[in-house]
Amino acid sequence: MGKKAKAKKKRTTVIFKNWTHNLARIEEQLKEQGKYTQFGEINKLYPIINEFESIDEYDSYIESLISGTKKLLSHSKDELSKLTMAYKFNSDDDKFQEMNFVRFLFNIIMWRPYIVSGIPVTEEAIFNAEVFHNKKYEEYFNKFADKYRDRFTVPEFSEILFDIQVYFNKIAVELGPLFGSSISIYDMVKMAKRNNEINAIMNTQINLDNFQVSEVERFLIKQTDRFFQILMNESDKNNPLKPFIRAGVGVNKRQVQEIFIHLG
């Protein structure tokens, strides 16, 4: 059992090293090595989404992407932001697809229901990870469920969604700290200086003599919601929490209310 696990890990590492090329690099390698190997097989220099041998191999690739992203983040965020991934949906496709590395990581997870259900992934299944949040996530899988409801039972679909959530939680836990997804007092001061509305929210004065406790709580919740709305629409450069707020993971709304709204 131990030997099998070790072999699987070794294969994952090899796949990640071989499949981290942008389109220009792949085209260069294809010119040097040719489209086919000496045995007449496709020269797999890139991932072919619909042609993984099994769901285990597909999951192994997702794991390799997460660990690879972690490794790249440890060295340089700028390097990761510039990295793109080229791939094909099918080996006989005329053209390659290419997208940002992190966006590709999100999509390879979102495509898992197709792979596990034996449904070919096409361009229509590409998910815009740049605007990832709970509503978009729900819309994406509602559309999938409506179209392919005859392929699985409700419990099976629940299990499919659970597996995806496990991967996203893993991303939040393993990659969140490396993205610098936290807020310090320094961050609070910077936010207040660059945005007058944030400054007003953080410095709200409440006359407790004129409000019931329940009214104060409702007011604070309203202020917190507005605070989150502002952060969700700020540029990524100013706001490291933006992707996590949009995704609805890794940020505790109650804690933000306590720190920014009550304390502020």
C-alpha positions as CSV (number, residue, x, y, z in Angstrom):
1,M,0.0,0.0,0.0
2,G,2.8,2.4,0.9
3,K,4.7,1.7,-2.3
4,K,1.6,2.5,-4.4
5,A,1.1,5.8,-2.6
6,K,4.8,6.7,-3.2
7,A,4.6,5.8,-6.9
8,K,1.5,8.0,-7.3
9,K,3.3,10.9,-5.7
10,K,6.2,10.5,-8.0
11,R,4.0,10.5,-11.0
12,T,2.2,13.7,-9.8
13,T,5.6,15.5,-9.6
14,V,6.5,14.4,-13.1
15,I,3.2,15.6,-14.5
16,F,3.6,19.0,-12.9
17,K,7.1,19.5,-14.2
18,N,6.0,18.5,-17.8
19,W,2.8,20.4,-17.8
20,T,3.7,23.9,-16.8
21,H,4.3,25.4,-20.2
22,N,2.8,28.4,-21.9
23,L,1.7,28.2,-25.5
24,A,4.9,29.6,-27.0
25,R,7.0,27.0,-25.1
26,I,4.8,24.1,-26.2
27,E,4.8,25.1,-29.8
28,E,8.6,25.3,-29.6
29,Q,8.8,21.8,-28.1
30,L,6.4,20.3,-30.7
31,K,8.7,21.6,-33.5
32,E,11.7,20.0,-31.8
33,Q,10.1,16.7,-30.8
34,G,7.1,16.4,-33.2
35,K,3.4,15.8,-32.5
36,Y,3.9,12.0,-32.0
37,T,6.4,9.9,-30.2
38,Q,8.5,7.1,-31.9
39,F,5.8,4.7,-30.9
40,G,3.1,6.7,-32.7
41,E,1.5,8.0,-29.5
42,I,0.5,11.7,-28.9
43,N,3.5,13.5,-27.4
44,K,1.9,14.7,-24.2
45,L,3.7,17.9,-23.5
46,Y,0.5,19.5,-22.1
47,P,-2.7,18.4,-20.3
48,I,-5.5,17.0,-22.4
49,I,-8.6,17.5,-20.2
50,N,-10.9,14.9,-21.6
51,E,-8.2,12.2,-21.9
52,F,-7.1,11.5,-18.3
53,E,-6.9,7.7,-17.8
54,S,-9.1,7.8,-14.7
55,I,-10.6,10.2,-12.1
56,D,-7.7,9.2,-9.8
57,E,-5.2,10.5,-12.3
58,Y,-7.3,13.7,-12.7
59,D,-7.4,14.2,-8.9
60,S,-3.7,13.6,-8.8
61,Y,-3.2,16.4,-11.3
62,I,-5.3,18.8,-9.2
63,E,-3.1,18.0,-6.2
64,S,0.0,18.6,-8.3
65,L,-1.3,22.0,-9.4
66,I,-2.1,23.0,-5.8
67,S,1.3,21.9,-4.5
68,G,3.0,23.6,-7.5
69,T,1.1,26.8,-6.9
70,K,2.3,26.7,-3.3
71,K,5.9,26.2,-4.4
72,L,5.7,29.1,-6.9
73,L,4.0,31.4,-4.4
74,S,6.8,30.7,-1.9
75,H,9.3,32.0,-4.5
76,S,7.5,34.9,-6.2
77,K,3.9,36.1,-6.5
78,D,5.0,38.1,-9.6
79,E,6.3,34.9,-11.3
80,L,3.0,33.2,-10.7
81,S,0.9,36.1,-12.0
82,K,2.8,36.0,-15.3
83,L,2.5,32.2,-15.7
84,T,0.0,30.8,-18.2
85,M,-1.0,27.3,-18.9
86,A,-1.7,25.9,-22.4
87,Y,-3.9,22.8,-22.8
88,K,-6.4,21.1,-25.1
89,F,-9.8,19.6,-24.3
90,N,-9.1,16.7,-26.8
91,S,-5.9,15.6,-28.5
92,D,-7.4,16.1,-32.0
93,D,-8.5,19.7,-31.3
94,D,-7.2,22.1,-33.9
95,K,-6.2,24.8,-31.4
96,F,-4.8,25.1,-28.0
97,Q,-6.5,26.9,-25.1
98,E,-4.5,29.1,-22.8
99,M,-5.2,30.8,-19.5
100,N,-3.6,32.3,-16.4
101,F,-2.2,29.6,-14.1
102,V,-4.4,30.4,-11.1
103,R,-7.5,30.7,-13.3
104,F,-6.6,27.3,-14.8
105,L,-6.3,25.8,-11.3
106,F,-9.9,27.0,-10.4
107,N,-11.2,25.7,-13.7
108,I,-9.6,22.2,-13.5
109,I,-11.5,21.9,-10.2
110,M,-14.8,23.2,-11.6
111,W,-14.5,20.7,-14.5
112,R,-14.3,17.7,-12.1
113,P,-18.1,17.0,-12.2
114,Y,-17.8,16.6,-16.0
115,I,-14.8,14.2,-15.7
116,V,-16.3,12.1,-12.9
117,S,-19.6,11.8,-14.8
118,G,-18.0,11.0,-18.2
119,I,-19.2,14.2,-19.8
120,P,-16.7,15.9,-22.3
121,V,-15.5,19.3,-21.2
122,T,-15.8,22.0,-23.8
123,E,-15.2,25.8,-24.0
124,E,-18.7,26.3,-22.8
125,A,-17.6,24.9,-19.4
126,I,-14.9,27.5,-18.9
127,F,-15.5,29.3,-15.6
128,N,-14.6,33.0,-15.1
129,A,-12.6,32.6,-11.9
130,E,-11.8,36.3,-11.9
131,V,-15.3,37.0,-10.6
132,F,-15.6,33.9,-8.4
133,H,-18.1,34.1,-5.6
134,N,-20.9,32.1,-4.1
135,K,-23.6,33.3,-6.5
136,K,-21.5,32.5,-9.6
137,Y,-20.6,29.1,-8.1
138,E,-24.2,28.3,-7.6
139,E,-25.3,29.4,-11.1
140,Y,-22.5,27.3,-12.7
141,F,-23.6,24.1,-11.0
142,N,-27.3,24.7,-11.2
143,K,-26.8,25.0,-15.0
144,F,-24.7,21.8,-15.0
145,A,-27.3,19.9,-12.9
146,D,-30.3,21.1,-15.1
147,K,-28.5,19.9,-18.2
148,Y,-27.2,16.5,-17.0
149,R,-29.7,15.6,-14.2
150,D,-30.2,12.2,-15.8
151,R,-26.5,11.3,-15.2
152,F,-26.6,11.0,-11.4
153,T,-28.9,10.8,-8.4
154,V,-29.2,13.7,-5.9
155,P,-26.9,12.0,-3.3
156,E,-24.3,11.4,-6.1
157,F,-24.4,15.1,-7.1
158,S,-24.1,16.2,-3.5
159,E,-20.9,14.1,-3.2
160,I,-19.6,15.7,-6.4
161,L,-20.1,19.2,-5.0
162,F,-18.6,18.1,-1.6
163,D,-15.4,16.9,-3.4
164,I,-15.1,20.3,-5.1
165,Q,-15.6,22.2,-1.8
166,V,-12.8,20.1,-0.2
167,Y,-10.4,21.3,-2.9
168,F,-11.4,24.9,-2.5
169,N,-11.0,24.6,1.3
170,K,-7.6,23.2,0.7
171,I,-6.7,26.1,-1.5
172,A,-7.8,28.6,1.2
173,V,-5.8,26.8,3.9
174,E,-2.6,26.1,2.0
175,L,-2.4,29.1,-0.3
176,G,-4.2,31.8,1.7
177,P,-1.3,32.5,4.0
178,L,1.1,32.7,1.0
179,F,-1.2,35.2,-0.8
180,G,-0.9,37.3,2.3
181,S,-4.6,37.1,3.0
182,S,-4.8,38.8,6.3
183,I,-5.4,42.3,7.6
184,S,-3.2,44.2,10.1
185,I,-3.7,47.6,11.8
186,Y,-1.5,49.0,9.1
187,D,-3.9,47.7,6.4
188,M,-6.8,49.3,8.4
189,V,-5.2,52.7,8.3
190,K,-4.3,52.4,4.6
191,M,-7.9,51.5,3.7
192,A,-9.3,54.4,5.7
193,K,-6.9,56.8,4.0
194,R,-7.7,55.7,0.5
195,N,-11.5,55.4,0.9
196,N,-13.6,58.0,2.6
197,E,-16.6,55.7,3.0
198,I,-14.4,53.1,4.7
199,N,-13.1,55.8,7.0
200,A,-16.6,56.9,7.8
201,I,-17.7,53.3,8.6
202,M,-14.7,52.6,10.8
203,N,-15.3,55.9,12.7
204,T,-19.0,55.7,13.1
205,Q,-20.3,57.2,16.4
206,I,-23.4,55.7,17.9
207,N,-25.4,57.4,20.6
208,L,-26.6,54.4,22.7
209,D,-29.1,56.6,24.5
210,N,-31.1,56.9,21.3
211,F,-31.1,53.3,20.1
212,Q,-32.3,50.0,21.4
213,V,-29.7,47.2,21.5
214,S,-31.4,45.4,18.6
215,E,-31.3,48.6,16.5
216,V,-27.6,49.0,17.1
217,E,-27.0,45.4,16.1
218,R,-29.0,45.8,12.9
219,F,-27.1,49.1,12.1
220,L,-23.7,47.4,12.6
221,I,-24.7,44.5,10.4
222,K,-25.7,47.0,7.7
223,Q,-22.4,48.8,8.0
224,T,-20.5,45.4,7.8
225,D,-22.4,44.5,4.6
226,R,-21.5,47.8,3.0
227,F,-17.9,47.3,4.1
228,F,-17.7,43.9,2.4
229,Q,-19.4,45.3,-0.7
230,I,-16.6,48.0,-1.0
231,L,-13.9,45.4,-0.5
232,M,-15.4,43.1,-3.1
233,N,-15.2,45.9,-5.7
234,E,-11.7,47.2,-4.9
235,S,-8.8,46.5,-7.1
236,D,-6.8,43.3,-6.3
237,K,-3.7,45.4,-5.8
238,N,-5.3,47.2,-2.9
239,N,-7.2,44.3,-1.4
240,P,-5.6,40.8,-0.8
241,L,-8.8,39.6,0.7
242,K,-10.9,40.2,-2.4
243,P,-10.8,36.6,-3.9
244,F,-11.7,35.1,-0.5
245,I,-14.5,37.5,0.2
246,R,-16.0,36.8,-3.3
247,A,-15.6,33.0,-2.8
248,G,-17.2,33.2,0.7
249,V,-14.3,31.2,2.3
250,G,-11.4,32.1,4.6
251,V,-12.9,35.4,5.9
252,N,-15.2,35.4,9.0
253,K,-17.8,38.2,8.6
254,R,-18.5,38.3,12.3
255,Q,-14.8,38.8,13.1
256,V,-14.6,41.6,10.5
257,Q,-17.6,43.3,12.1
258,E,-16.0,43.0,15.6
259,I,-12.6,44.4,14.5
260,F,-13.5,47.0,11.9
261,I,-17.0,48.2,12.8
262,H,-17.2,47.8,16.6
263,L,-13.6,48.6,17.3
264,G,-13.3,51.2,14.6
